[in-house]
Amino acid sequence: MTVYAAQGDPKRSMSLLWGRDAPDRGRRPGPKQGLSVDLIVETAISIADADGMAALSMRAVGERLGRTAMALYTYVPGKDELVDLMYDRVQAELPAEYELRDGWRAAVTARAHDMWEFHLRHPWTLQVSQARPVLGPCEYAAFETSLRILRETGLPAPMLRRTISVLYHFVRGAAQTVAEVRQAAAATGVSDEEWWYARSAVLEEVAPDFASRYPTLTWMEGEGGFQMEDETVPYLEQEALETFATGLTVILDGIETALREPGPA
């Protein structure tokens, strides 16, 4: 399920994001708990964290708050604007400052791990398409922090822009794999172990010539290429974790190579 951000009314959505709808943000007195934009957004985030974007609706948020969906529209025009507010709000969790005393590489590594953990805390953020940014203050602040760290490399502005895009795509893609692995058992009712065991046995039957057809794969298996460091973690999740660590090292090595041998800006 892919959700496109920034689909609601531009003026109202941007006003809410940047706090220009001040009268609507305050809690209003009443016989029930007062509503506010902040409370609605916090509730929506908790729903998405627990059950994913498919479970999110104005009605679901209203029910969680003991209100009707119509009661929320005074504060947030609709689900499109709500997704923008949610996505921007959670990015405030990312640290704003990193120690640069040990150099840009250590800081980028810490930033990448923080982004990785952020996505796994809020896997629904991986369903929000990057095709159109939210353009909210927290999103800009998160980007500013990443840029500030990578600017320490001394890369020219155009290369810096492309490099940070590589980093963002890599972290997001790696986190997506882990998030899907964790969700697979609940969604299918089959554990990773059961899935692999069932299909491995059948594969031996349907492809008895597997080794001759795929010699490089067979060689890799014989050389321990598919052995995981921690066998207590589901195979695909462990593979993703190890790939994340290796991939991040490759990216950082690539940046250092670019600094030594700068190509076209």
N, C-alpha and C positions, 0 to 999 in steps of 0.2 A: 504494500500500500504506500503510494507516494503522495505526499501532501505538498502543494505549492503555497509558499508563504506570500505575503503581500498581495493578496487577492481581494481584500475588502476595500471599502471606501478609503481612498488615499488620505483625504484630509482628516477624517475621524480616526483612522488607524494611526497615522503619524502623530496626531495630537495626543492620543492615549499613550503611545510609546514614549513621547518626550515630555509627558506630564503637563500638557497644556489644558487638559480637561479637569482642572483642579476641583471644581464643585462636585464632579462625579466620583472622585477618588475617595472622598471622606465617607466614613460610616454614618449611616442615617439612623436616627432613633426609631423604634417601633416595637410592637409586641414581641417580635422574634429577633434573633440575632441580626444586627445591622449588616447590610450588604455593602460592599465596596468593590472597586475594580481589583484591588490587591487580593481580597479574599476570594473572589471569583477565579482569578488567575492561579492562586495557590491551590485551590481545590481542583482545578482542571489539570494542573501539573501532577497532583497526587493520583488522579485517575489514570492519566497517561502513563505514569511510572509503573503503576500496578498492572494495568490491562492493555496498554498500547493505544495507539491513535484510533484504532477501530472502535474502541469503547467510548471515545470522547464525543460528546454532543452537548449542546446547551441544555437539553433535557436532563442528561446524566449529571451535569454539574448542579442544576437546579435541585434535583432530587437529593443529591448529597448534602445540599445546604437547607433542605426542607422547604424549598420554594419551587414555583413553577418556572419553566423556561422563560415565559413572558416577563417575569420579575427581573430577569438578568439583563434584558435588552435596554433598560434605562442606563445601565453602566457600560455594557459592551454590546455593540450593534449586532454581532453574530459570531459564528464559529470562525470565520476567516480572520477577523480581527483578534479573536481570542488566541488563535494559534500564533499570530505574530507576537502577542504579549507574552505568551508562554515561552516561546523560543528565545526571545530577548531576555526575559527574566532569568532563566536558568543559567545563562552565560555569565551572569554576575558571580556565579560560584567560582569561576576560574580565577586564580591568583592574578593580581595586577602587577606585581613586582617580582623580579628574579635577581638573585645575587649574580653579578657579573665578574666578581673577583677571580673566579676560576676560569674565566673565558666564555666565549659565546657558545662553544660546543656543549659544555656542561649545562648551561642555561637552556639551550634548545632541547637537550635531552629531557630535562625536568619538565619543560613546557609540553613536549610531546606526550610524556607519561600522564601529565595532568589532563590533557585533552582526551587521551585514551580512556582514563578512568571516568571522566565527565560523561562521555558517550555511553559507557556501560552502566552508569548510574541512571541515565535518562535515555534508554535505547530508542525511544520514540523520536528523539532528535535526528536519528539516522534516517527516519522516514520523511523528514522535511527536506524537500529538494533544495539544492544549492544553486539552482538555475536563477532564482530571484532572491536576493538578500532581503532581510526584514528592514534594514536601515534604522535600527533602534540604537539607543545609547550604549547598551551593554554589548551588543554585537560589535559596534565600532570600538569600544574600549578593549574588548578581547583581541581584535585585530591589531589595534595600536600596540598592545603589549607584545604580541608576536613580532611585529615589525621592528619594534624598538630593540628586541633581542637580536634579531637577524641583521639589523643595521650594523651591529658591532663587527660583522664579518668584513665590512668594507666593500661589499658587492655594489655595483652601480644600480640605480633605481629599477631599470627594466629587468635586470637579472634577479634582483631582490624580489620583485613581484612574482616572477615565475617560480622562484625557489620556494617562497612561502606557499604558493599554490600546490606545489609538489608535496610539501610537508602535510598540508591540510588534507589533500586527497588520500595520501598514504595512511594517515592516522584514522581517518574516517572509514576507509575501506577495511583496514585491519580490525577496527572495532566492530564493524558490521558483521564480519565473519563470526566473531565470538558471540555477539548478541543473537545471531541466528542459531548458532549451535545451542545456546542456552534455552532458546525458545522452542527448538525442534521437538524435544521430548514431550513437552506439554501440549504442543500443537498436534502431534501425530499419535501420541500414546505409546510410542516405541522409544526405548532408550538407545543411546548411541551404540552401546555394546551389543544389544539385540540386533540392531540394524546391520552392523558390520558382520556379525557372525552369520546371519541368515544369507546375506548376499555373497560373502566370501565363499561359503560352501557351494552355492549355486554357480558361482563363477568358475570354479574348478571343473564343474560338470559341463558347462556350455562352452568353455574355452580350454580344452586340454592342451592345446598348442600355444598357450599364452606366452611361455618363455621364449619361444622362437619368433613369435610375432612382435613381441615387445622386449627385445634384448636389453635395451638401456634401462628400462624400468626394472627388469629382473636383476641386472647388475647392481642397481642402486639398492635394491632390497637386500641383496647378498652382502653389500658393504655396510649395512646398518643405516642406510639413508633414511629409513622410515621409523627408526627407533626414537622414542621420545625420552626426554630427560626425566620427566615426572609421570610415571604410569598411573598415578592415582587420579590424574585429571583426564577427562574425556579426550580421546585422541585428537579430534578436530580442534577442540579448544586449545589443547597443548600445542598443536601445530601452529595455530594462529598466534599464540603467545611467543613462540620461538621465532616465527616469521617476523613478528613486530620488532623484536629485539635486533634480529639480523638486518631487516630492511632499514631500520633507523640508522644503524651503523653505516650501511651502504650510502644512504643519503648524506650523512654528515661527512663521510669520506669524499663523496662527490663534490660537496661544497668546498672542502679544502683543496681538492684538485683544481676546481674552477678558480680558486684564489691564486694558485701557483701558476696556472696556465690559462689566463682569462681568454675566453672566446669573444665572439661578437656580442655587444651589449643588447 
